[in-house]
Amino acid sequence: MQLGKKQILTVVKMVDFGVYLADTEDPEDRVLLPKKQLRAGVRPGDQLEVFLYKDSRDRPIATTADPLLSLGEVGRLKVKEVSRIGAFLDWGLEKDLFLPFRQQTRKVRAGEECLVAVYVDKSGRLCATMNVYEYLRTDSPYGENDRVTGTIYQISDNFGAFVAVDDLYSGLIPRKEFFGQAQIGDQVEARVTGVKTDGKLDLSLRDKSYLQIDADAELVMQALEESGGELPFSDKTSPEVIKKEFSMSKNAFKRAVGRLLKEGRVEITDKSIRKP
C-alpha cells in the first residue's frame, strides 16, 4: 500500500463502521475504508480502487473519492483558510491538504489558487509545497521560439525567475532576461529561447530584439510624456537604474532610444533625453 496514490486493494474484513482493505501480498497490513465510502453489495474478497491518505488523527485511511492531486503531481489548489501554522488547501477530500509556511514561496491568502506539488513530510503525512522545481517534467513538446504560458513559482537573485510552463514543465527566465516584470504566482507568456540538454526550457518575457524594439521605444515615449518631456538618462546611467525604471536591459534601452532618435522623436543631451 502506498500513501498518496490510487491503488487496487482487497476487502479482507467487514465491520460495522466500514471495511478493512489490504494488498494481497501483505494481508496483515490493513487500512480502513469508512462505511460512508462503501457502495452497496461489497463483500470480502472484492477488489476496490481507493486513494490512501491520513485522517485528522494521522491514521492511514482509504477513500473512493478522487483527489485533485496525488503524490508527486503539480497543480492549482484553492486556499480554504490560513492559520498560524500554515494554509489548508481544498484538494477534493474530506481532510484538507496542509501547506506549511516553510513550503510557501510567498504568503498565500484564503480564496486564491496557488500552484503546489504533493509530497510526504518527515512525519509521513501528505503535505503541499510551492517549491515545485523537483516535481516538474522535462519532456515538454516545445522548441526554440515557441510561445508558452506558465506560472512563476520562485524568484532567485542568482538564477532568475523559475516558471512552471503549462503548470507542468520546468522553465527558467535567466537573471539577464528577468527585470522584475512579474511576481511569484503570476501567469506569464514567454518565448522559448533554448532547450537544455536535460529538457528544461530557457525563457524570455521579451521578443527577439528586432521585434521588441518598437514596444521598447513606445515605453520610453510614454515615460517621456509622463515626466513632462524630459528624462534624466544618458550613456552613463547604470544598468540597474534602467532595469528598475523600464524593466529592460541597458542595451535594449539604447536600441529603443536610437530608434526614437532616428525617427526624430527625441533629442539626446549629455545628461538627458527629451522631446524636440
C-alpha positions in Angstrom: 0.0 0.0 0.0 1.3 3.4 -0.9 0.2 6.7 0.7 -0.9 9.4 -1.8 -1.7 7.0 -4.7 -4.7 5.3 -6.1 -4.4 1.5 -5.9 -6.4 -1.7 -6.1 -6.9 -3.3 -2.6 -8.9 -6.3 -1.5 -11.7 -6.4 1.2 -10.3 -8.6 4.0 -12.7 -7.8 6.8 -16.1 -6.2 7.3 -17.0 -4.2 10.4 -20.0 -2.1 11.4 -18.1 1.2 10.6 -16.7 0.1 7.2 -14.3 -2.5 5.7 -10.6 -3.2 6.1 -8.6 -3.4 2.9 -5.2 -5.0 2.2 -2.8 -5.8 -0.5 -2.9 -9.5 -1.5 0.9 -9.7 -0.9 0.6 -8.4 2.7 -2.9 -9.2 4.1 -1.9 -8.2 7.6 -1.2 -4.6 6.7 -4.7 -3.2 6.6 -6.4 0.1 6.1 -10.0 1.2 6.9 -12.4 2.3 4.2 -15.2 4.1 6.2 -18.8 2.9 5.8 -20.0 6.1 4.1 -17.5 5.4 1.3 -18.9 1.9 0.6 -21.1 1.0 -2.3 -23.9 -1.5 -1.8 -23.1 -5.2 -2.1 -19.4 -5.1 -1.2 -18.2 -8.5 0.2 -15.0 -10.0 1.5 -12.7 -10.7 -1.4 -13.9 -7.8 -3.6 -11.3 -5.5 -5.0 -11.8 -1.8 -4.8 -9.8 1.1 -6.2 -9.0 3.6 -3.4 -6.8 6.5 -2.5 -4.8 6.4 0.7 -4.1 9.4 2.9 -4.1 10.1 6.7 -7.1 11.3 8.7 -7.1 14.1 11.4 -5.5 11.7 13.9 -2.7 10.7 11.5 -4.1 7.2 10.9 -3.9 5.8 7.3 -7.4 5.8 5.8 -8.8 4.9 2.4 -11.3 6.8 0.2 -13.1 6.1 -3.1 -13.1 9.9 -3.8 -10.6 11.2 -6.4 -8.2 13.9 -5.0 -7.4 16.8 -7.3 -3.7 16.0 -6.9 -1.8 12.8 -6.0 1.7 12.3 -4.6 4.3 14.0 -6.8 1.8 15.8 -9.0 1.7 19.5 -9.6 -1.4 21.6 -10.0 -3.5 24.5 -8.7 -5.5 24.2 -5.5 -7.7 26.7 -3.7 -6.7 28.0 -0.3 -9.6 27.4 2.1 -8.0 29.1 5.2 -4.8 30.4 6.6 -3.9 29.6 10.2 -0.9 30.4 12.4 0.9 27.3 11.3 0.2 27.4 7.6 -2.5 27.2 5.0 -5.1 24.5 4.2 -6.0 23.7 0.6 -9.1 22.1 -0.9 -7.9 19.0 -2.8 -11.3 17.3 -3.0 -11.1 15.1 0.1 -12.7 15.3 3.5 -9.4 16.4 5.1 -7.8 19.5 3.6 -4.2 19.4 2.4 -1.7 21.2 4.6 0.7 23.8 3.1 3.3 24.7 5.8 4.6 28.3 6.0 8.1 27.0 5.3 6.9 25.5 2.0 5.4 28.8 0.8 7.4 30.8 -1.7 5.1 33.7 -0.9 2.3 34.3 1.6 -1.0 32.9 0.3 -4.5 34.2 1.1 -7.8 32.4 1.6 -9.8 32.2 -1.6 -6.9 32.3 -4.0 -5.4 29.5 -6.0 -1.8 28.5 -5.7 0.5 26.2 -7.7 1.7 23.3 -5.5 3.0 19.7 -5.5 2.1 17.0 -3.1 4.9 15.3 -1.0 5.3 13.2 2.1 6.8 15.2 5.0 9.2 13.8 7.7 6.3 12.7 9.8 4.9 10.6 7.0 2.0 12.9 6.2 0.9 14.2 2.8 1.5 17.9 2.5 1.7 20.6 -0.2 4.8 22.6 -1.3 5.1 25.6 -3.5 8.7 24.6 -4.2 7.7 22.6 -7.2 11.0 22.5 -9.0 11.8 18.8 -8.5 8.3 17.8 -9.4 8.1 19.4 -12.8 8.6 17.4 -16.0 11.4 17.9 -18.5 9.8 16.3 -21.6 7.9 19.3 -22.9 6.9 19.4 -26.6 8.3 23.0 -27.0 11.3 24.2 -29.0 13.2 27.4 -29.6 11.0 30.5 -30.4 7.8 28.7 -29.4 5.4 30.8 -27.3 4.4 29.3 -24.0 2.3 30.2 -20.9 3.4 29.4 -17.4 3.4 30.3 -13.7 6.3 32.0 -11.9 6.7 30.0 -8.7 10.1 31.2 -7.4 12.5 34.1 -8.0 16.2 33.9 -7.3 18.7 36.8 -7.3 21.3 34.3 -8.6 19.4 32.5 -11.3 16.3 34.5 -12.3 12.6 33.5 -12.3 11.6 29.9 -12.2 8.5 29.1 -14.3 6.2 26.1 -14.5 5.3 26.0 -18.2 1.7 24.9 -18.6 2.0 24.3 -14.8 3.7 21.1 -15.8 7.2 21.6 -17.4 10.4 23.1 -16.0 11.4 26.5 -17.3 13.7 29.4 -16.2 13.8 33.1 -17.2 17.6 33.7 -16.6 18.6 36.6 -14.5 19.9 38.5 -17.5 16.4 38.2 -19.1 14.4 39.0 -16.0 13.8 42.6 -15.0 11.2 42.2 -12.3 8.3 42.3 -14.8 6.3 39.8 -12.8 6.0 38.3 -9.3 5.6 34.9 -7.7 2.2 33.5 -8.6 1.8 35.5 -11.8 0.9 33.7 -15.0 3.1 34.9 -17.9 3.5 34.5 -21.6 7.1 33.8 -22.7 9.3 32.9 -25.6 11.4 29.8 -25.5 15.0 30.9 -26.1 16.5 27.4 -25.8 16.1 23.8 -24.6 18.8 22.5 -22.4 20.3 19.0 -22.7 18.2 17.9 -19.7 15.0 19.1 -21.3 14.5 22.2 -19.2 13.4 25.4 -21.0 15.2 28.7 -21.1 12.6 31.5 -21.5 12.3 35.2 -22.1 9.4 37.6 -21.5 10.6 39.7 -24.4 10.6 39.2 -28.1 13.7 39.0 -30.3 15.5 42.3 -30.3 14.3 43.4 -33.8 10.7 42.7 -32.8 10.9 44.1 -29.3 12.5 47.4 -30.2 9.2 49.1 -31.3 7.5 48.2 -28.0 10.5 49.4 -26.0 10.6 52.7 -28.0 6.9 53.3 -27.2 7.6 52.6 -23.5 10.3 55.2 -23.5 8.0 57.7 -25.2 5.3 57.1 -22.6 7.8 57.8 -19.8 8.8 61.0 -21.6 5.2 62.1 -21.8 4.6 61.3 -18.1 7.7 63.2 -17.0 6.9 66.4 -18.9 9.0 65.7 -21.9 12.5 65.0 -20.5 14.2 62.1 -18.8 17.5 62.3 -16.8 19.1 59.4 -18.5 22.3 59.2 -20.6 25.0 56.7 -21.6 26.4 56.9 -18.1 23.2 55.8 -16.4 23.7 52.5 -14.7 22.1 49.3 -16.0 20.5 48.9 -12.5 18.6 52.2 -12.9 17.5 51.4 -16.4 16.3 48.0 -15.2 14.4 49.5 -12.3 12.7 52.3 -14.4 12.0 50.5 -17.6 12.2 46.7 -16.9 14.7 46.3 -19.8 18.5 45.9 -20.2 20.6 49.0 -20.9 21.3 47.6 -24.4 17.6 47.3 -25.1 17.1 50.9 -23.8 19.8 52.2 -26.0 18.3 50.5 -29.1 14.9 52.0 -28.3 16.3 55.5 -27.8 18.3 55.0 -31.1 15.1 54.2 -32.9 13.4 57.3 -31.5 16.4 59.4 -32.4 16.4 58.1 -36.0 12.7 58.9 -36.3 13.2 62.4 -34.9 11.0 61.9 -31.9 13.7 62.6 -29.3 16.9 64.6 -28.7 19.8 63.5 -26.7 22.0 65.7 -24.5 24.9 64.9 -22.2 22.5 64.5 -19.2 19.1 63.7 -20.6 16.7 62.5 -23.3 14.0 65.0 -24.3 11.3 65.6 -26.8 12.2 68.1 -29.5 
